[in-house]
Amino acid sequence: MENTFDIPNFLVADRKRTSMQDRRSIDAITRFIFCADEPCQVDLALVLGAPSISNVEPAISLYHEGLTTRILITGTGPAGTLEPEWRVYRDYVISSGVPEKDILIEPDATNTRENLLFSERIIARELGWNVVKKIAICCKPLHTRRAYLTARQFLPKWVDLVVLPPRHPSDIQANNWWLKPYGKERVLGEIGRIAQYTLKGDISIE
């Protein structure tokens, strides 16, 4: 897993408003929270549900480019939502030209831990870990590091993981998160969540 964005170049655009010390802090935080790999051949694209649909776009692209043959969608969303996230995602994937037979559904997860824990069971049952050696984790850019570390905790250690966040402008991105209070709040909060869940044992740092 690599950071494929060039942080120094992103920071140049904000040079007048950001001191050198601040830019170094932003650089360090960005490299910790955000990660992304280049698309490649995988055995499965694992899509973590979210309120907006952009997470599924990298998986659809992989499928249509012949880089995967199966998509697994996980997550029901917050309690009380009118329609579960997995169903919204599934319908969108089907409307994008992916046959329903190539889509797996994990309908119960309500958080990242459950996303990976429950998906591991479905992969074992429906596909078998003897054939699934490489997985693409498709999730929000802000969520990439935590999703990767959680996957390392609950998926087999020998499985190769790549991280493919969407590039949708509505998502908090690595190149601009610090420019608005909402972005700062979410990113700094994510640092706290990673620490909290590591201490709980939901995240692997090995």
QUIZIVEN-V594581 format. One record per residue. RES is the residue in three letters. SS is DSSP state (H for helix, E for strand, C for the rest). D_CENTER is the distance of its C-alpha to the mean C-alpha in whole Angstrom. Layout:
res	ss	d_center
RES	SS	D_CENTER
RES	SS	D_CENTER
This chain:
res	ss	d_center
MET	C	12
GLU	C	14
ASN	C	13
THR	C	15
PHE	C	16
ASP	C	19
ILE	H	19
PRO	H	23
ASN	H	24
PHE	H	21
LEU	H	24
VAL	H	27
ALA	C	27
ASP	C	27
ARG	H	30
LYS	H	32
ARG	H	30
THR	C	29
SER	C	31
MET	H	30
GLN	H	29
ASP	H	27
ARG	H	25
ARG	H	25
SER	H	23
ILE	H	21
ASP	H	20
ALA	H	20
ILE	H	17
THR	H	15
ARG	H	15
PHE	H	14
ILE	H	11
PHE	C	10
CYS	C	9
ALA	C	9
ASP	C	11
GLU	C	14
PRO	C	13
CYS	C	16
GLN	C	17
VAL	C	15
ASP	C	17
LEU	E	14
ALA	E	11
LEU	E	9
VAL	E	7
LEU	E	6
GLY	C	9
ALA	C	10
PRO	C	13
SER	C	13
ILE	H	12
SER	H	11
ASN	H	7
VAL	H	10
GLU	H	11
PRO	H	10
ALA	H	11
ILE	H	14
SER	H	15
LEU	H	15
TYR	H	17
HIS	H	19
GLU	C	20
GLY	C	20
LEU	C	18
THR	C	17
THR	C	19
ARG	C	17
ILE	E	14
LEU	E	13
ILE	E	12
THR	E	11
GLY	C	13
THR	C	16
GLY	C	15
PRO	C	18
ALA	C	21
GLY	C	24
THR	C	21
LEU	C	23
GLU	C	21
PRO	C	18
GLU	H	15
TRP	H	15
ARG	H	18
VAL	H	17
TYR	H	14
ARG	H	17
ASP	H	20
TYR	H	18
VAL	H	17
ILE	H	20
SER	H	22
SER	C	20
GLY	C	22
VAL	C	20
PRO	C	23
GLU	H	22
LYS	H	23
ASP	H	20
ILE	E	18
LEU	E	17
ILE	E	17
GLU	E	16
PRO	C	17
ASP	C	18
ALA	C	15
THR	C	15
ASN	C	12
THR	H	10
ARG	H	13
GLU	H	14
ASN	H	11
LEU	H	11
LEU	H	15
PHE	H	16
SER	H	14
GLU	H	16
ARG	H	19
ILE	H	18
ILE	H	18
ALA	H	21
ARG	H	23
GLU	H	22
LEU	C	21
GLY	C	22
TRP	C	21
ASN	C	24
VAL	C	22
VAL	C	18
LYS	C	18
LYS	E	15
ILE	E	12
ALA	E	9
ILE	E	5
CYS	E	4
CYS	C	2
LYS	C	5
PRO	H	6
LEU	H	8
HIS	H	5
THR	H	4
ARG	H	8
ARG	H	8
ALA	H	6
TYR	H	7
LEU	H	11
THR	H	11
ALA	H	10
ARG	H	13
GLN	H	15
PHE	H	15
LEU	C	15
PRO	C	18
LYS	C	18
TRP	C	19
VAL	C	16
ASP	E	15
LEU	E	11
VAL	E	10
VAL	E	6
LEU	C	6
PRO	C	5
PRO	C	8
ARG	C	12
HIS	C	13
PRO	C	16
SER	C	15
ASP	C	12
ILE	C	12
GLN	C	12
ALA	C	13
ASN	C	17
ASN	C	18
TRP	H	17
TRP	H	20
LEU	H	22
LYS	C	22
PRO	H	22
TYR	H	19
GLY	H	17
LYS	H	19
GLU	H	19
ARG	H	15
VAL	H	14
LEU	H	17
GLY	H	17
GLU	H	13
ILE	H	15
GLY	H	18
ARG	H	15
ILE	H	14
ALA	H	18
GLN	H	19
TYR	H	16
THR	H	17
LEU	H	21
LYS	H	20
GLY	C	19
ASP	C	16
ILE	C	14
SER	C	16
ILE	C	17
GLU	C	19
